[in-house]
Amino acid sequence: MERTLIYIAGLAASFLFGYIIFFVVYRHNNKRLLKNTEEEVKKIKQKALKEAEVLKKEAILEAKESLYSSKSEFERQTKERRLELQKIENRLLHKEENLDRKLNLLDQKEESSRKIKKDIETREHRLKEDEVKIAELLKKQQRELEKISGLTVEDAKKMLLESLTEEVKHESAAYIKKVIDQESEIAERKAKDIICTAIQRCAADQVLETTVSVVDLPNDEMKGRIIGREGRNIRALETATGIDLIIDDTPEAVILSGFDSIRREIAATVLKRLIVDGRIHPARIEELVKKVEQEVELGIKEEGEQAVFECGIHNVHQEIVKLIGRLKYRTSYAQNVLQHSKEVSFIAGIMAEELGLKEKIARRAGLLHDIGKAVDHKMDGAHAKIGADLARKYNESPEIIHAIEAHHYDIEPKSMEAVLVHCADALSAARPGARREILESYIKRLEKLESIAETFKGVEKTYAIQAGREIRILVKPEDISDSEMALLARDIAKKIEEELEYPGEIKVTVIREMRSVEYAR
């Protein structure tokens, strides 16, 4: 215990001694640090005073220099401003002098204008007096002329107007003929180039068909088998196909008659297969008819797809494709409608390309323009209207619908592509050998063509030639002058366009012949 106390007392004495030594050393160091700090502060203060003095002097110098430069700039600007003001003052003085001169000139002009006005008034008064005198002289002269000529003023005016009207009529006819000849020559040359290019590049075959098909037989004994016992085979075939079978004295041939070319094709195919198979009885006939109907429908679709591919047309509705295929079995004036439609598509597309128009629109509209003929035997109305309704139903564009509806001018065409489709349709139909016309309607059309021309005054005789593609008109030379021939030909052509329907174009030729006959005795 005592040792512990002694140890603690020793530690306390050691700690106290160490603290006293630390305190004495720390105080000594603080005094020395304080003295050094005071000396350093004095040095910094002296240095700051010296730098402040230098900065003060520099600031004074800079202020003097800035004041001097500002003063110089101010004096320079003041001098320039004075010179500018002097110039403005000189200009104002010059303008004032000019204004004074102008005022003097205006005063002089005003004075002269007053004199001129007075002179004009005097002259006007004299002119009025002269006009009165001239009017009296004219009346006197008119009375004298009426006595000499025996005509009144109104009669003379009427004669003059008639003479002028006739002269203007002749001159206008000659001018119209000249302009028409010039423009027709240019337009005809360009049109011929485009049409020839289109037709030369189009090589569609022309297929002529009728409402009758002939099926060849291996021998005449086959006719009896086709007829069957009590005619049951032929009745079954006619009932299943809807086609009439004509078995006459024609050797080794059977004639199939019917207006529906698809049914006629089915009947011909069935009959050929029955002949090859040899098994001819009603059950076999019905079985083959169903099978061939499916094959024909498939063939129709393939024909439509092939036509669309050949014409380079895309995104066509499948129902439209089938309708296009059905056109293979449709004829118009014995012209195959599918071949005709493809030809119209080619010609219209080529002409559109030559003219810088929308070739794809023209091709598509050309192929679809007669689409209504695929169903026109089932629906009422013109095929152009039916085709437009079908195209609208299957989401064709408005341009295509309009071209289909306007290709026979049922409505007025509003686009160049529609006009091209109409022209291509006429070209394809008017090509030699493309169509055949019934004799009676052909004769009626020629008679109508001649009767239209005969309704005009001065026409003596008319002749429709070249299968109605040209009409030649002989006129009375005493009634129609050379200058009036152009107007007559134009009027006749317009009336033909309004009253007659025809493929292609009709050339109107007016002929005037003057003959003088005298006999030497």
DACOR-V158120 format. One record per pair of residues at least 24 apart in sequence whose ideal C-beta (glycine too) atoms are under 10 Angstrom apart, sorted by the first residue. I is the first residue (numbers start at 0). J is the second residue. D is the distance in Angstrom with one decimal. If there is no record, write none. Layout:
[[I,J,D] [I,J,D]]
This chain:
[[165,480,9.7] [168,480,9.4] [168,482,7.9] [168,483,7.7] [168,486,8.4] [169,480,6.8] [169,481,9.0] [169,482,4.5] [169,483,7.6] [170,482,7.9] [171,482,8.5] [171,485,9.9] [171,486,8.4] [172,480,8.1] [172,481,8.8] [172,482,4.0] [172,483,5.6] [172,484,8.0] [172,485,5.6] [172,486,5.1] [172,487,9.2] [172,489,9.5] [173,480,9.9] [173,481,8.5] [173,482,4.8] [173,483,9.7] [173,485,7.9] [174,482,9.3] [174,485,9.6] [175,482,9.1] [175,485,5.9] [175,486,6.9] [175,489,7.6] [176,481,9.1] [176,482,7.2] [176,483,9.7] [176,484,7.8] [176,485,3.6] [176,486,8.3] [176,488,9.1] [176,489,9.1] [177,485,8.9] [178,485,9.8] [179,485,6.6] [179,488,9.3] [179,489,7.6] [180,485,8.5] [189,353,9.3] [189,354,9.5] [190,350,9.4] [190,422,9.0] [192,353,7.9] [193,346,9.7] [193,349,8.0] [193,350,5.3] [193,351,9.8] [193,352,9.6] [193,353,4.8] [193,354,7.0] [193,419,9.7] [193,422,9.5] [194,346,7.9] [194,349,9.3] [194,350,7.3] [194,353,9.4] [194,422,8.2] [194,423,9.2] [194,426,6.6] [196,346,9.7] [196,349,6.3] [196,350,8.1] [196,352,9.2] [196,353,6.2] [197,342,9.8] [197,345,7.3] [197,346,4.4] [197,347,8.0] [197,348,8.3] [197,349,3.9] [197,350,5.1] [197,351,9.4] [197,352,8.9] [197,353,7.4] [197,419,9.6] [197,422,9.5] [197,423,7.5] [197,426,7.7] [198,342,9.0] [198,345,9.1] [198,346,6.6] [198,349,8.5] [198,350,9.9] [198,423,9.8] [198,426,7.0] [198,427,9.2] [198,430,8.0] [199,349,9.1] [200,345,7.2] [200,346,8.6] [200,348,9.5] [200,349,5.5] [200,352,9.7] [201,341,8.7] [201,342,5.8] [201,343,9.3] [201,344,9.0] [201,345,4.0] [201,346,5.4] [201,347,9.9] [201,348,9.1] [201,349,6.8] [201,423,9.2] [201,426,9.3] [201,427,8.7] [202,342,9.1] [202,345,8.4] [203,309,9.2] [203,335,9.5] [203,337,9.6] [203,338,5.4] [203,339,8.0] [203,340,9.3] [203,341,5.3] [203,342,3.9] [203,343,9.0] [203,344,9.1] [203,345,6.5] [203,346,8.9] [203,427,8.1] [203,430,9.9] [204,335,8.5] [204,338,6.1] [204,341,9.5] [204,342,9.0] [205,333,9.7] [205,334,6.9] [205,335,7.6] [205,338,6.6] [205,339,8.4] [205,342,8.3] [205,427,9.0] [205,430,7.2] [205,431,9.5] [205,432,6.1] [205,433,5.4] [205,434,9.0] [206,327,9.0] [206,330,8.3] [206,333,8.9] [206,334,7.6] [206,335,3.9] [206,336,9.8] [206,337,8.6] [206,338,5.4] [206,339,9.1] [206,433,9.9] [207,330,8.0] [207,332,9.3] [207,333,4.7] [207,334,6.9] [207,335,7.6] [207,432,7.8] [207,433,8.5] [207,434,8.5] [207,435,6.8] [208,260,7.0] [208,263,9.6] [208,327,9.9] [208,328,8.6] [208,329,9.2] [208,330,4.7] [208,333,6.0] [208,334,8.3] [208,335,6.1] [208,336,9.8] [209,256,9.7] [209,260,9.4] [209,263,9.9] [209,330,7.7] [209,333,6.3] [209,435,9.0] [210,255,9.5] [210,256,6.7] [210,257,6.7] [210,258,5.4] [210,259,9.0] [210,260,7.7] [210,263,7.7] [210,330,8.2] [210,333,9.4] [211,243,9.8] [211,245,8.5] [211,254,6.0] [211,255,7.0] [211,256,5.4] [211,257,8.4] [211,263,8.2] [212,242,8.6] [212,253,9.3] [212,254,7.5] [212,255,4.5] [212,256,8.2] [212,257,8.5] [212,260,8.5] [212,263,5.2] [212,264,7.6] [212,266,7.8] [212,267,5.1] [212,270,9.5] [213,245,9.7] [213,249,8.2] [213,252,5.4] [213,253,7.4] [213,254,5.7] [213,255,7.5] [213,267,8.6] [214,244,9.0] [214,251,9.9] [214,252,6.9] [214,253,4.8] [214,254,7.9] [214,255,6.4] [214,266,8.5] [214,267,5.5] [214,268,9.4] [214,269,9.8] [214,270,5.1] [214,271,6.2] [214,273,10.0] [214,274,7.8] [215,251,6.3] [215,252,5.8] [215,253,8.3] [215,271,8.7] [215,274,8.9] [216,246,9.5] [216,249,9.6] [216,250,8.7] [216,251,4.7] [216,252,6.2] [216,253,6.2] [216,270,9.1] [216,271,9.9] [216,274,6.7] [217,251,7.3] [217,274,6.8] [217,275,9.3] [218,250,9.3] [218,251,6.4] [219,246,9.8] [219,248,9.5] [219,249,9.6] [219,250,6.4] [219,251,6.0] [219,252,9.4] [220,251,9.9] [221,246,9.9] [221,251,8.1] [221,253,8.4] [221,270,9.8] [221,273,9.3] [221,274,6.1] [221,277,9.6] [221,279,8.7] [222,246,5.2] [222,247,9.3] [222,249,9.6] [222,250,9.9] [222,251,8.7] [222,252,9.2] [222,253,7.0] [224,273,8.6] [224,274,8.6] [224,277,8.4] [224,278,9.9] [224,279,5.2] [224,280,9.6] [225,253,6.6] [225,270,7.3] [225,273,7.6] [225,274,8.1] [225,279,6.4] [225,284,10.0] [226,253,10.0] [226,279,9.5] [227,279,6.9] [227,280,7.3] [227,281,7.9] [227,284,9.4] [228,280,9.4] [231,280,8.1] [231,281,6.0] [231,284,9.6] [232,273,8.6] [232,279,5.5] [232,280,6.6] [232,281,6.7] [232,283,9.2] [232,284,6.8] [233,279,9.8] [233,284,9.5] [234,281,8.2] [234,284,9.7] [235,279,9.5] [235,280,8.0] [235,281,3.8] [235,282,8.6] [235,283,9.2] [235,284,4.7] [235,285,6.9] [235,288,9.0] [236,266,6.8] [236,269,7.0] [236,270,7.1] [236,273,8.2] [236,279,8.9] [236,281,8.5] [236,284,5.3] [236,285,9.4] [236,287,9.4] [236,288,7.9] [237,266,8.3] [237,284,9.9] [238,281,9.0] [238,284,9.0] [238,285,9.0] [238,288,9.5] [239,265,8.8] [239,266,8.4] [239,269,7.9] [239,281,8.6] [239,284,5.9] [239,285,5.6] [239,286,9.7] [239,287,8.7] [239,288,4.2] [239,289,8.4] [239,291,9.9] [239,292,9.3] [240,264,9.6] [240,265,5.5] [240,266,3.9] [240,267,9.2] [240,268,9.7] [240,269,6.7] [240,270,8.9] [240,284,8.8] [240,288,6.1] [240,291,9.0] [240,292,9.1] [241,265,8.8] [241,266,8.1] [242,266,4.1] [242,267,8.4] [242,269,9.6] [242,270,9.4] [244,270,7.9] [258,330,10.0] [258,376,7.7] [259,328,8.0] [259,329,9.6] [259,376,7.5] [260,325,9.3] [260,327,8.4] [260,328,3.8] [260,329,6.4] [260,330,6.8] [260,335,9.5] [260,336,9.9] [261,292,9.1] [261,295,6.5] [261,296,9.1] [261,299,7.7] [261,325,6.9] [261,327,8.9] [261,328,4.5] [261,329,8.6] [261,373,10.0] [262,288,9.9] [262,292,9.2] [262,295,9.3] [262,328,8.9] [263,328,7.9] [264,291,8.6] [264,295,6.3] [264,298,8.9] [264,299,9.9] [264,327,9.0] [264,328,6.0] [265,289,9.9] [265,290,10.0] [265,291,5.1] [265,292,5.9] [265,294,8.9] [265,295,5.6] [265,296,9.9] [265,328,9.7] [266,291,8.7] [267,291,9.4] [268,292,9.6] [268,294,7.7] [268,295,7.4] [268,298,9.9] [295,324,9.7] [295,325,9.9] [295,328,8.6] [296,321,8.0] [296,324,8.8] [296,325,9.5] [297,324,9.5] [298,324,7.5] [298,327,8.4] [298,328,9.8] [299,323,8.8] [299,324,3.6] [299,325,5.5] [299,326,9.2] [299,327,7.1] [299,328,7.9] [299,373,9.6] [300,324,5.6] [300,325,9.6] [302,326,8.3] [302,327,4.9] [302,328,9.1] [302,337,6.9] [303,327,8.5] [303,337,8.7] [303,366,10.0] [303,373,9.8] [305,337,9.7] [305,341,9.6] [306,337,6.3] [306,338,9.2] [306,340,7.4] [306,341,5.7] [306,344,8.4] [306,366,6.7] [307,341,9.8] [307,344,9.8] [307,363,9.4] [307,366,7.3] [307,367,9.9] [309,341,6.3] [309,344,8.5] [309,345,8.6] [309,366,9.1] [310,340,8.7] [310,341,6.2] [310,343,9.8] [310,344,4.5] [310,345,7.2] [310,348,7.7] [310,359,9.8] [310,362,5.4] [310,363,7.7] [310,365,7.7] [310,366,4.9] [310,367,9.7] [311,344,8.8] [311,345,9.7] [311,348,8.0] [311,358,9.1] [311,359,7.8] [311,362,6.4] [311,363,9.2] [311,366,9.7] [312,344,7.9] [312,348,9.8] [312,359,7.7] [312,362,6.3] [312,363,5.2] [312,365,9.7] [312,366,6.2] [312,367,8.6] [313,359,8.8] [313,363,9.2] [314,363,9.7] [314,394,9.7] [315,363,8.2] [315,366,8.9] [315,367,8.6] [315,393,8.5] [315,395,8.8] [316,389,9.6] [316,390,9.3] [316,392,8.9] [316,393,4.0] [316,394,6.9] [316,395,8.1] [317,393,9.0] [318,389,8.2] [318,392,8.3] [318,393,5.8] [319,366,9.6] [319,367,7.1] [319,370,6.9] [319,373,9.6] [319,389,7.4] [319,390,7.6] [319,392,9.4] [319,393,5.2] [319,394,9.6] [319,395,7.7] [320,393,9.9] [321,373,8.4] [322,367,8.7] [322,370,5.3] [322,371,8.9] [322,372,9.2] [322,373,4.3] [322,374,7.0] [322,386,8.9] [322,389,6.8] [322,390,9.9] [322,393,9.0] [323,366,6.9] [323,367,7.5] [323,369,9.6] [323,370,6.8] [323,373,7.6] [324,373,8.5] [325,370,9.2] [325,372,8.8] [325,373,4.3] [325,374,8.0] [326,366,9.5] [326,369,6.7] [326,370,7.5] [326,372,6.5] [326,373,5.5] [327,373,9.7] [328,373,9.1] [329,369,8.2] [329,372,5.3] [329,373,6.3] [329,374,9.8] [329,375,8.8] [329,376,8.8] [329,382,9.9] [330,372,9.3] [330,434,9.4] [330,435,9.7] [331,369,7.6] [331,372,6.7] [331,382,9.0] [331,428,8.1] [331,433,9.9] [331,434,7.3] [332,428,7.6] [332,433,8.1] [332,434,3.7] [332,435,5.7] [332,436,5.9] [332,437,8.5] [332,440,9.8] [332,502,8.6] [333,433,8.9] [333,434,6.4] [333,435,4.3] [333,436,8.9] [334,427,8.1] [334,428,7.1] [334,430,9.2] [334,432,9.3] [334,433,5.3] [334,434,4.8] [334,435,8.0] [335,433,9.7] [336,369,5.4] [336,370,9.4] [336,372,5.4] [336,373,8.0] [336,382,9.6] [337,366,9.4] [337,369,8.9] [337,372,9.8] [337,373,9.4] [338,427,8.9] [338,433,9.4] [339,365,9.9] [339,368,9.4] [339,369,6.9] [339,372,9.6] [339,424,8.1] [339,427,5.3] [339,428,7.3] [339,430,9.7] [339,433,7.6] [339,434,8.9] [340,365,7.0] [340,366,5.3] [340,367,7.6] [340,368,6.7] [340,369,5.3] [340,370,7.9] [340,372,8.9] [340,424,9.1] [340,427,8.6] [341,365,8.3] [341,366,6.6] [341,427,9.3] [342,366,9.8] [342,423,7.8] [342,424,9.3] [342,426,8.4] [342,427,4.6] [342,428,9.6] [342,430,8.4] [342,433,8.7] [343,367,9.7] [343,368,6.1] [343,369,7.8] [343,406,8.5] [343,419,9.6] [343,420,6.7] [343,421,9.6] [343,422,9.4] [343,423,4.5] [343,424,5.2] [343,425,9.4] [343,426,8.0] [343,427,5.2] [343,428,8.9] [344,368,8.4] [344,420,8.9] [344,423,7.9] [344,427,9.7] [345,423,8.2] [345,427,9.2] [346,419,8.4] [346,420,9.3] [346,422,8.1] [346,423,3.9] [346,424,8.8] [346,425,9.9] [346,426,5.8] [346,427,6.6] [347,402,8.8] [347,406,9.7] [347,416,7.5] [347,417,9.8] [347,418,9.7] [347,419,4.7] [347,420,5.1] [347,421,9.1] [347,422,7.7] [347,423,4.0] [347,424,8.3] [347,426,9.2] [347,427,9.6] [348,416,9.8] [348,419,8.7] [348,423,8.6] [349,419,9.6] [349,423,8.8] [350,415,9.7] [350,416,9.7] [350,418,9.7] [350,419,5.2] [350,420,9.6] [350,422,7.1] [350,423,6.7] [350,426,9.1] [351,415,7.9] [351,416,6.4] [351,419,5.6] [351,420,9.4] [351,423,9.4] [353,419,10.0] [354,415,7.2] [354,416,9.9] [354,419,7.7] [355,415,9.8] [356,414,8.8] [356,415,5.2] [356,416,6.1] [356,418,9.6] [356,419,7.0] [357,398,7.7] [357,414,8.8] [357,415,8.4] [357,416,5.8] [357,419,9.6] [358,416,9.1] [358,419,9.9] [359,416,9.6] [360,396,7.7] [360,398,5.3] [360,399,6.9] [360,402,7.5] [360,414,8.3] [360,415,9.6] [360,416,4.8] [360,417,9.3] [360,419,9.3] [360,420,9.3] [361,398,9.6] [361,399,10.0] [361,402,8.0] [361,414,9.7] [361,415,8.6] [361,416,4.8] [361,417,9.1] [361,418,9.8] [361,419,5.2] [361,420,6.6] [361,423,8.0] [362,416,9.6] [362,420,9.7] [363,390,9.7] [363,395,8.0] [363,396,8.4] [363,398,8.8] [363,399,5.7] [363,402,8.5] [363,403,9.9] [363,416,9.2] [363,420,9.7] [364,390,9.1] [364,395,8.9] [364,396,9.4] [364,398,7.3] [364,399,5.1] [364,400,8.9] [364,401,8.5] [364,402,3.6] [364,403,6.4] [364,405,9.6] [364,406,7.9] [364,414,9.3] [364,416,6.1] [364,417,7.2] [364,419,8.3] [364,420,4.9] [364,421,10.0] [364,423,9.4] [365,402,8.2] [365,403,9.8] [365,406,8.8] [365,416,9.1] [365,419,8.0] [365,420,5.3] [365,423,5.7] [365,424,7.8] [365,427,9.1] [366,399,9.7] [366,420,9.7] [367,393,9.8] [367,395,7.1] [367,399,6.3] [367,400,9.2] [367,402,8.3] [367,403,5.9] [367,406,9.8] [367,420,9.3] [368,399,9.2] [368,402,6.7] [368,403,5.3] [368,404,9.4] [368,405,9.5] [368,406,4.7] [368,407,9.0] [368,417,9.5] [368,420,5.4] [368,421,8.6] [368,423,8.5] [368,424,6.2] [369,403,8.5] [369,406,8.1] [369,407,9.9] [369,424,8.0] [370,395,9.5] [370,403,7.0] [371,403,7.6] [371,404,9.6] [380,409,10.0] [381,407,7.3] [381,409,6.1] [382,406,9.7] [382,407,8.4] [382,409,9.9] [383,407,5.0] [383,408,9.1] [383,409,5.1] [383,410,8.6] [384,409,6.5] [384,410,9.2] [407,500,8.5] [408,496,9.7] [408,500,9.4] [422,503,9.7] [422,504,9.8] [424,502,8.4] [424,503,10.0] [425,501,9.0] [425,502,5.6] [425,503,5.1] [425,504,7.5] [426,502,9.0] [426,503,7.2] [426,504,9.9] [427,502,8.9] [427,503,9.7] [428,501,9.7] [428,502,4.1] [428,503,7.0] [429,466,9.9] [429,468,7.8] [429,501,8.8] [429,502,4.6] [429,503,3.0] [429,504,7.7] [430,502,9.3] [430,503,8.7] [431,466,9.0] [433,502,8.7] [434,502,7.2] [436,466,8.6] [436,467,9.2] [436,502,9.3] [441,466,7.8] [441,467,7.4] [442,467,9.7] [444,499,7.2] [444,500,8.4] [444,501,6.8] [445,470,9.0] [447,495,9.2] [447,498,7.7] [447,499,6.0] [447,500,9.8] [447,501,9.6] [448,491,9.9] [448,495,6.8] [448,498,9.6] [448,499,6.4] [448,501,8.1] [448,505,7.1] [448,507,9.8] [450,498,9.7] [451,491,7.0] [451,494,5.5] [451,495,5.7] [451,497,9.2] [451,498,6.0] [451,499,6.7] [452,487,9.4] [452,488,9.8] [452,491,5.3] [452,492,9.9] [452,494,8.3] [452,495,8.0] [452,507,7.8] [452,509,9.2] [453,491,9.9] [454,491,9.0] [454,494,7.7] [454,498,10.0] [455,479,9.2] [455,487,6.3] [455,490,6.7] [455,491,6.2] [455,494,8.1] [455,509,9.7] [456,487,8.8] [457,483,7.9] [457,484,9.6] [457,487,7.0] [457,509,9.6] [457,511,9.2] [458,487,7.9] [458,491,8.4] [458,509,8.7] [459,510,9.6] [459,511,9.8] [459,512,9.8] [460,510,9.4] [461,491,9.3] [462,508,9.5] [462,510,9.7] [463,505,8.7] [464,506,9.3] [464,508,9.3] [465,505,9.3] [465,506,8.0] [467,499,9.4] [467,501,6.8] [467,502,9.6] [467,503,9.6] [467,505,7.0] [468,501,8.4] [468,502,9.2] [468,503,6.6] [468,504,7.3] [468,505,6.0] [468,506,6.6] [469,504,9.5] [469,505,6.7] [469,506,4.2] [469,507,7.8] [469,508,6.5] [470,495,7.9] [470,505,6.4] [470,506,7.3] [470,507,5.8] [470,508,7.1] [470,509,9.5] [471,506,8.8] [471,507,8.5] [471,508,4.8] [471,509,8.1] [471,510,6.2] [472,507,7.1] [472,508,6.8] [472,509,5.0] [472,510,6.7] [472,511,9.5] [473,508,9.9] [473,509,8.3] [473,510,5.3] [473,511,7.9] [473,512,7.3] [474,509,6.1] [474,510,7.1] [474,511,5.2] [474,512,8.8] [475,511,8.4] [475,512,9.9] [476,511,5.4] [476,512,6.5] [476,513,4.4] [476,514,8.3] [477,513,8.7] [478,511,9.7] [479,509,7.9] [479,511,6.0] [480,511,8.0] [481,511,6.5] [481,513,9.4] [483,509,9.2] [483,511,8.9] [484,508,9.9] [484,509,4.7] [484,510,8.5] [484,511,5.8] [485,509,8.1] [487,511,9.4]]
